[in-house]
Amino acid sequence: MQQEGLLLVISGPSGAGKGTVCKALLQEVKDLRYSVSVTTRKPRAGEQHGVNYFFTSVEEFEEMIKNDQLLEWAKVYDNYYGTPKDFVIETIKSGQDVILEIDVNGAKQIFKNFPNGVFIFLLPPSMEELCNRIYKRGTETKDIIEKRLAAAQGEIEQLENYNYVVLNDEVENAVNKIKAIIIAEKCKVNRNKVLKEEYLK
């Protein structure tokens, strides 16, 4: 019988390299899918429905909230963003793993709805390096950078809510550690109960 896939939840402060690590994982790990979020914001140039986001109306999104069709959701400025439950569950049941890059508040919601997920916190090598990475972007004012760094400290304090912590000193190292986590999780007894049944038939 086919083993169900995993839901990998990746969190970490802004500048920790979550997007880079997730992109590398998707290229290296077979049967790993990126969780496509649903949003009420308008598509930007080049974005495709079902690839970048599932684009929907405010009314439809609020209906999804009411019908418990989201693993997590948030309202950012005037737009809703969320993780569709059906997409994640159907993909996992097909035997594929799903990776979800999300903040600590979204991860808390997911844990309530999907405690069997694998929660990984990605850390930058140091706060100094995190500061350098954010400054190098050159896209934010000093004020915003200071707010991001303060937020990062608050997020790091929530490390104990996660199953694993991975230091992103080098992308290749971080990817290898997450690949090892995937292998270990798939060998857990509680994910392989059917094996015992098969052997004892």
C-alpha positions, 0 to 999 in steps of 0.5 A: 500500500502506498505511503501518504506524503508529508506536509512540510511546514517551513518557517523562519524570519525574513532573510533566513533564506526560506524561498531559496531553500524551498526552491532548491528542495523542489529541484532535488526531491522527487514527488515534492509539491509546493503548496499553492496559496489562495488569495483575493488579490489581483494577479500580477503580470505573468502570474498563473491561476493554480501555479502562483496562486489560486485567485478568488473573490473576497466572497468565495474566500470568506465562504472557504473560511466559513466552510473550514476549507483552509488549513490557515489564513490571514488578512494582509492589508486588504487581501486574504491569503490562505492554504487550501485544505483540499489541495494539501490533503489530496496531494498527500493522499496521492503519495506526494509530499507538500512543502509550505513556506509560512510565518509562525502565526500561520504555522500555529494555525496549521498545527491545530488543523494538521498536527501530523505535519513536519514543522521546520524552523530555518535559522540564519547563521547569526543575527548579524548575518540576518541583518546583513542579508536584509540590508543587502536587499536595498529594498527597505528603509532603515525603519522597516529593517529595524522592525523586521529584525525585532520581528525576527527575534520574536519569531526565533523565540517560538522555536520550541513550537517546531519539530526541527531547527535547521541552520541555513549557513549554506543552502546545500547544507540546509537542503541536505538536512531537510532531506534527512528529516524527510527520510527520518519522518517516513521511517517513523513507526506511526507513519508505517502501521500498514507495514506491520499489518502486511507482515503479520498477515 
